[in-house]
Amino acid sequence: MTLIKSISGIRGTIGGRTGDTLNPLDIVKFTTAYATFIARSTQGARKIVVGRDGRISGPMVRDVVCGTLVGMGYEVIDIGLATTPTTELAVQWHQADGGIIITASHNPTQWNALKLLNSEGEFLTAADGAEVLRIAEAEDFDYAPVEKLGHVIKDDTINQRHVQSVLDLNLVDTEAIRSRKFRVCADTINSVGGIILPELFNALGVDFEILNSDCTGQFAHNPEPLEKNLQGIMDRMRQGGFDLGIVVDPDVDRLAFICEDGKMFGEEYTLVSVADYVLSNKTNAAGNTLATVSNLSSTRALRDVTERHGGKYTAAAVGEVNVTTKMKEVGAVIGGEGNGGVIYPESHYGRDALVGIGLFLSSLAQKGLTASELRKTFPDYQIAKNRIDLTPETDVDAILVKVKEMFASDPEATVNDIDGVKIDFPTKWVHLRKSNTEPIIRVYSEAQTMEEADQLGKRLMQVVYDMQ
């Protein structure tokens, strides 16, 4: 398996030959390159936050990362087992110069990764990430002399601070949530969600049951929070007694809900529902139009809801840094990604499942609705999410050119090629792009029925198969 280097970080499977996977030598090399980049871009400042999810390889990777940073002369703030958004916030709270999150997000247990943050606790831009890769490739770095070695400081208070920061948000209505006396069931996939979600639920006065709560890194099922992987919690919800099912991925930046009847709320509708709540509680300042942002692969429902509130929707290229950059550009009050990623600037510019939970429960509590009733208030689209595994010989660029040519003369089609190729039609769309994090092509398509969406997606998939 090839080591994957992208704006999303450096990711690979554990073990194997040097340079082919994420092994200790690679970890040292890329951590050193990142530390060098931070020192050069901050005039020599040297403080880095390190947090990790519950993966089996996490302790090994953390030890290598922290040891390397010490060797570079850094003060390392080790916050231990922590979610991705917790680590992002910790960079701000410690006024650090950067941060490293040790997580492969929704990838299976054999994967791990280094996600790299700037001094704002946000992911590096593409240009900064490219400079880190250049430094690593050139081995353009030096280590600290013995008298200037760094040290590690442990901080076990960050989870509590993260929970409190959610409670402190103006639109998280803790009183309404407590009065509603919610009972929820959550699947935390045997990772860090099992540590922090109980703290959040207790603080909100929510009664709860946690499935797969032990933070062992032995994922109980495929960790991507898709319906096909969630039959355990869906069955538990069907037994009754719960108001809401909550699912997070291993690093707790993605969020999916399950209705009280055991049916999926829809991962795409996590952001839609939270955005609807935020927009309904915001007023236009100085005549400015309320703005929202999601990526090109996300449901049209966010656009529809935004326009219903008199706001303006903008699409960004896929990738959290692309979304946050566009959000800042247009002054978005809420944004994110259709994979269940909620980005709420009043907290921070990063996907955060805890923030999403707080806002969603506030919406349910204030409206007095069940989850299934709330879902019916939104435009109903069906999105098909397919993937094609790449072979080493696959020419992705040639495939994208072929797809654009297919629709160039279609008067009903609008072609967008800022990130792969997206074809918009009046009542449907299809988006084909190479993943930033896996050796695959993602083919997402949306229409008013799942049959129509899947048919459109498979039409493009056949083009890829014919060219491989």
C-alpha positions in Angstrom: 0.0 0.0 0.0 1.5 3.3 -1.1 1.9 6.1 1.5 -0.7 8.8 0.7 0.5 12.4 0.9 -2.2 15.1 0.5 -3.7 18.3 2.0 -5.5 16.0 4.4 -2.1 14.8 5.8 0.2 11.8 5.5 -1.6 8.5 5.7 -0.8 4.8 5.3 -1.0 1.4 6.8 1.2 0.4 9.6 4.1 -2.0 8.8 5.9 -2.8 5.6 8.9 -1.4 3.6 10.2 2.1 4.2 8.4 4.6 2.1 5.6 2.2 1.2 3.6 2.5 4.4 3.4 4.6 7.5 6.3 3.1 9.6 8.6 4.7 12.2 11.1 5.9 9.7 8.4 7.7 7.7 6.9 9.1 10.8 10.2 10.6 11.9 10.9 12.0 8.4 7.6 13.7 8.0 7.3 14.9 11.6 10.8 16.4 11.2 9.8 18.1 8.0 6.7 19.5 9.6 8.6 20.8 12.7 11.1 22.4 10.3 8.3 24.1 8.4 6.7 25.4 11.6 10.0 26.8 12.9 10.7 28.6 9.6 7.3 30.0 9.3 7.0 31.3 12.9 10.5 32.8 13.3 11.7 29.9 15.5 8.8 29.4 17.9 8.6 25.8 19.1 5.4 24.5 20.7 3.3 21.7 19.2 0.2 20.0 20.5 -0.1 16.2 19.9 -3.4 14.3 20.3 -4.4 10.8 19.1 -7.5 8.7 18.5 -7.9 5.2 20.0 -6.1 3.2 17.2 -4.0 0.2 18.2 -1.0 1.8 16.6 -1.6 5.2 18.3 0.8 4.8 21.2 3.6 3.8 18.9 3.0 6.6 16.5 2.7 9.1 19.4 6.0 8.0 21.0 7.8 8.4 17.7 6.2 11.8 17.0 6.8 13.2 20.4 10.4 11.9 20.5 11.1 13.4 17.1 9.7 16.8 18.2 11.8 16.7 21.4 14.8 16.0 19.1 13.9 19.1 17.1 13.9 21.2 20.3 10.1 21.6 20.7 7.9 21.9 23.8 5.3 19.1 23.2 1.9 19.4 24.7 0.7 15.7 24.8 -3.1 15.8 25.3 -3.3 12.0 25.0 -6.5 10.3 23.8 -8.5 13.2 22.1 -10.8 13.9 19.3 -9.6 15.7 16.2 -11.7 18.9 17.1 -10.4 18.7 20.7 -6.8 18.8 19.4 -7.6 21.7 17.1 -9.0 23.6 20.0 -6.1 22.7 22.2 -3.7 24.4 19.7 -5.6 27.7 20.2 -5.9 27.3 24.0 -2.2 26.6 24.4 -1.2 29.3 22.0 0.9 26.7 20.2 2.6 27.0 16.9 0.9 24.0 15.4 -0.5 20.6 16.2 -0.3 16.9 15.0 -3.4 14.8 15.1 -2.6 11.0 15.0 -5.7 9.5 13.3 -6.7 8.0 10.1 -10.3 9.2 10.6 -12.8 6.7 9.2 -10.1 4.3 7.7 -9.9 0.7 9.0 -7.8 -0.2 12.1 -4.6 -1.0 10.2 -4.4 2.6 9.0 -3.0 5.6 10.8 -2.0 9.2 9.8 -0.5 12.5 10.7 -2.9 15.4 10.3 -1.0 18.7 10.4 -2.3 21.9 11.9 -1.2 25.5 11.8 -1.1 27.9 14.8 -4.9 28.5 14.4 -5.6 24.8 15.0 -6.6 24.5 11.3 -5.3 22.2 8.6 -2.4 23.4 6.5 -3.2 24.9 3.2 -2.2 23.0 0.0 0.8 25.3 -0.4 2.0 24.8 3.1 1.4 21.1 2.9 3.4 21.0 -0.4 6.3 22.8 1.4 6.3 20.2 4.2 6.5 17.4 1.5 9.3 19.3 -0.2 11.3 19.5 3.0 10.8 15.8 3.7 11.8 14.8 0.2 14.9 16.9 0.3 15.7 16.0 3.9 16.2 19.7 4.3 16.4 19.8 8.1 18.6 19.7 11.2 18.0 18.5 14.8 18.6 20.4 18.0 21.9 20.3 19.9 21.8 18.4 23.1 21.5 21.4 25.3 18.5 22.6 23.4 16.4 19.4 23.3 12.7 19.9 23.9 10.5 18.2 26.5 6.9 16.8 26.8 4.2 18.2 29.0 1.0 16.2 29.5 -2.4 18.0 29.7 -5.4 15.9 30.7 -7.8 18.9 31.0 -8.6 19.5 27.3 -11.6 17.1 27.0 -13.4 19.0 29.8 -12.5 22.3 28.2 -13.9 21.1 24.9 -17.2 20.1 26.5 -17.5 23.4 28.3 -16.8 25.3 25.1 -19.8 23.5 23.5 -22.1 24.4 26.5 -20.9 28.1 26.2 -22.1 28.5 22.6 -25.0 30.9 22.4 -27.1 28.6 20.3 -26.6 25.5 22.4 -29.7 25.7 24.6 -28.7 23.7 27.6 -31.8 24.6 29.5 -34.1 23.4 26.7 -32.1 20.2 26.3 -32.2 19.4 30.0 -36.0 20.1 30.1 -36.6 17.7 27.2 -35.0 14.8 29.2 -33.6 13.2 26.1 -32.5 9.5 26.1 -29.9 8.7 23.4 -28.0 5.7 22.2 -24.5 6.4 20.8 -22.0 4.1 18.9 -18.5 5.3 19.5 -16.7 2.5 17.6 -14.3 1.7 20.5 -12.3 4.9 20.1 -12.1 8.4 21.7 -15.8 9.1 21.4 -16.4 6.6 24.2 -14.4 9.0 26.4 -15.7 12.4 25.6 -19.4 11.8 24.6 -20.4 10.6 28.1 -18.9 13.8 29.5 -20.9 15.9 27.0 -24.2 14.0 27.7 -23.7 14.3 31.4 -23.1 18.0 31.1 -26.3 18.4 29.0 -28.4 16.3 31.3 -29.0 13.7 28.6 -29.6 10.0 29.6 -27.5 7.7 27.4 -26.4 4.3 26.5 -23.0 3.8 24.7 -22.4 1.0 22.3 -18.7 0.0 21.6 -17.6 2.3 24.4 -14.2 0.9 25.3 -11.3 2.9 23.7 -9.3 -0.1 22.6 -8.9 0.7 18.9 -10.5 -2.7 18.1 -13.2 -1.3 15.9 -16.5 -3.2 16.3 -17.4 -2.7 12.6 -16.2 -0.8 9.6 -15.6 2.7 11.2 -17.2 4.8 8.4 -20.6 6.0 9.7 -22.6 4.7 6.8 -25.9 2.9 7.0 -24.5 -0.5 5.9 -22.1 -0.4 8.8 -24.6 0.6 11.5 -27.0 -2.3 11.8 -26.1 -2.8 15.5 -27.2 0.6 16.7 -30.1 0.7 14.2 -31.4 -2.6 15.7 -31.0 -1.2 19.2 -32.9 1.9 18.3 -35.8 -0.3 16.9 -36.2 -1.9 20.3 -37.5 1.5 21.5 -36.8 3.7 24.5 -34.5 6.2 22.8 -35.1 9.7 21.3 -32.1 9.7 19.1 -29.2 7.5 17.9 -25.8 9.2 17.5 -22.8 7.8 15.6 -19.3 9.2 15.3 -16.2 8.0 13.5 -12.9 7.1 15.4 -11.7 10.8 15.7 -15.2 12.3 16.2 -15.2 14.9 13.5 -18.0 13.1 11.5 -21.5 12.8 12.9 -24.6 10.7 11.9 -28.0 10.5 13.5 -30.6 7.7 13.7 -34.2 8.5 14.2 -36.3 7.2 17.2 -37.7 4.5 14.9 -34.3 3.1 13.9 -34.2 4.6 10.5 -31.2 6.7 9.4 -31.7 10.5 9.6 -29.3 10.7 6.7 -25.6 11.5 7.1 -26.0 14.2 4.4 -28.7 15.8 6.5 -26.6 16.3 9.7 -25.2 19.6 8.3 -28.6 20.5 6.7 -30.5 20.2 10.0 -27.9 22.1 12.0 -27.6 24.8 9.4 -31.4 25.2 9.4 -31.3 25.7 13.1 -28.4 28.2 13.0 -30.0 30.2 10.1 -33.3 30.4 11.9 -31.6 32.0 14.9 -29.3 34.4 13.0 -30.2 37.9 11.8 -28.6 39.6 8.8 -26.0 42.0 10.1 -25.8 45.4 8.4 -27.7 44.0 5.4 -25.3 41.2 4.8 -26.8 38.0 3.4 -26.4 34.9 5.6 -24.0 32.5 3.9 -23.4 28.8 4.1 -20.8 26.6 2.4 -20.5 22.9 1.7 -18.3 20.9 -0.7 -19.3 19.9 -4.2 -20.1 16.3 -3.1 -22.7 17.4 -0.6 -26.5 17.4 -0.9 -28.4 20.2 -2.6 -30.7 20.4 0.4 -28.3 22.8 2.1 -28.6 25.2 -0.8 -32.4 24.9 -0.6 -32.6 25.4 3.2 -30.2 28.4 2.9 -32.2 30.1 0.2 -35.4 29.4 2.2 -33.9 31.6 5.0 -33.0 34.3 2.5 -29.3 33.3 2.5 -26.7 32.5 -0.1 -25.1 29.1 -0.6 -21.6 28.5 -2.1 -19.9 25.3 -3.0 -16.2 24.6 -2.3 -13.8 21.9 -3.5 -13.7 18.8 -1.4 -11.4 18.9 1.6 -11.9 20.6 5.0 -9.3 23.2 4.3 -11.0 24.1 1.0 -14.4 24.4 2.8 -13.0 26.6 5.7 -11.2 28.8 3.2 -14.4 29.4 1.3 -16.3 30.0 4.5 -13.9 32.7 5.6 -14.1 34.2 2.1 -17.9 34.5 2.1 -18.4 35.0 5.9 -20.4 31.8 6.3 -22.3 31.4 9.6 -22.3 27.6 9.2 -20.7 25.1 6.8 -19.2 21.7 6.5 -19.3 18.6 4.5 -22.0 16.1 3.6 -20.2 13.3 5.3 -21.6 14.5 8.6 -19.0 17.2 9.2 -20.3 20.4 10.9 -18.1 23.5 10.9 -19.4 26.2 13.2 -17.1 29.3 13.2 -18.4 30.5 16.6 -16.6 27.5 18.0 -13.7 27.0 15.5 -13.0 26.3 11.9 -13.0 22.5 12.1 -15.5 19.7 11.8 -16.8 19.0 15.3 -19.3 16.3 16.2 -19.7 17.6 19.7 -20.8 21.0 18.4 -23.1 19.3 16.0 -24.7 17.3 18.8 -25.2 20.3 20.9 -26.9 22.3 18.1 -29.0 19.4 16.9 -30.4 18.6 20.4 -31.1 22.3 20.9 -33.1 22.3 17.6 -35.1 19.2 18.6 -35.7 20.6 22.1 -36.9 24.0 20.9 -39.1 22.7 18.2 -40.6 19.9 20.3 -40.2 17.5 17.4 -38.9 13.9 17.1 -35.9 13.3 14.9 -38.1 11.7 12.2 -40.5 14.6 12.3 -37.6 17.1 11.9 -36.3 15.1 9.0 -39.6 15.5 7.1 -39.2 19.3 7.2 -36.3 19.3 4.8 -36.2 18.9 1.0 -35.9 15.2 0.3 -33.0 14.1 -2.0 -31.4 10.7 -2.3 -27.6 10.5 -2.7 -25.7 7.4 -4.0 -22.1 7.2 -2.8 -20.0 4.8 -4.9 -16.3 4.2 -5.2 -13.9 2.7 -7.7 -10.6 1.2 -6.6 -7.7 2.4 -8.6 -5.1 0.3 -10.3 -1.6 1.6 -10.7 -2.2 2.0 -14.4 -5.4 4.1 -14.0 -5.1 7.5 -15.8 -7.4 9.6 -13.7 -6.8 12.8 -15.7 -7.8 11.0 -18.9 -10.9 9.8 -17.3 -11.9 13.3 -16.2 -11.3 14.6 -19.7 -13.5 11.9 -21.1 -16.3 12.7 -18.7 -16.2 16.4 -19.5 -16.4 15.5 -23.2 -19.4 13.3 -22.6 -21.5 16.3 -21.3 -19.9 19.2 -23.1 -22.7 19.4 -25.7 -25.6 18.7 -23.3 -27.7 21.9 -23.0 -29.1 20.8 -19.6 -25.7 20.0 -18.1 -23.4 22.5 -16.2 -19.8 21.3 -15.8 -17.7 22.3 -12.8 -14.1 21.1 -12.8 -12.6 22.9 -9.8 -12.3 19.5 -8.1 -12.6 16.5 -10.4 -15.7 16.8 -12.5 -19.2 17.7 -11.3 -22.1 17.6 -13.8 -25.2 19.6 -12.6 -28.6 19.0 -14.2 -31.9 20.7 -13.2 -33.0 17.9 -10.9 -29.9 15.9 -10.2 -26.1 15.9 -10.2 -23.1 13.6 -10.3 -19.5 14.2 -9.1 -16.5 12.2 -9.9 -13.2 12.9 -8.2 -10.0 11.2 -6.9 -10.0 10.8 -3.1 -7.4 12.8 -1.1 -7.1 10.0 1.4 -7.5 6.7 -0.3 -6.4 5.1 -3.7 -10.0 5.4 -5.1 -12.2 7.4 -7.3 -15.4 8.6 -5.5 -18.5 8.8 -7.5 -21.3 10.7 -5.8 -24.7 11.3 -7.4 -27.9 12.8 -6.2 -31.5 12.8 -7.5 -35.1 12.7 -6.2 -35.0 8.9 -6.1 -32.2 6.5 -5.1 -32.8 4.5 -8.3 -32.2 7.6 -10.5 -29.2 8.7 -8.4 -27.5 5.3 -8.6 -28.2 5.0 -12.3 -26.5 8.3 -13.0 -23.5 7.4 -10.8 -23.1 4.0 -12.5 -23.2 5.6 -15.9 -20.0 7.4 -15.0 -18.5 4.4 -13.2 -18.8 2.4 -16.5 -16.7 5.0 -18.2 -14.0 4.5 -15.7 -14.2 0.7 -15.9 -13.9 0.9 -19.7 -10.7 3.0 -19.5 -8.9 0.8 -16.8 
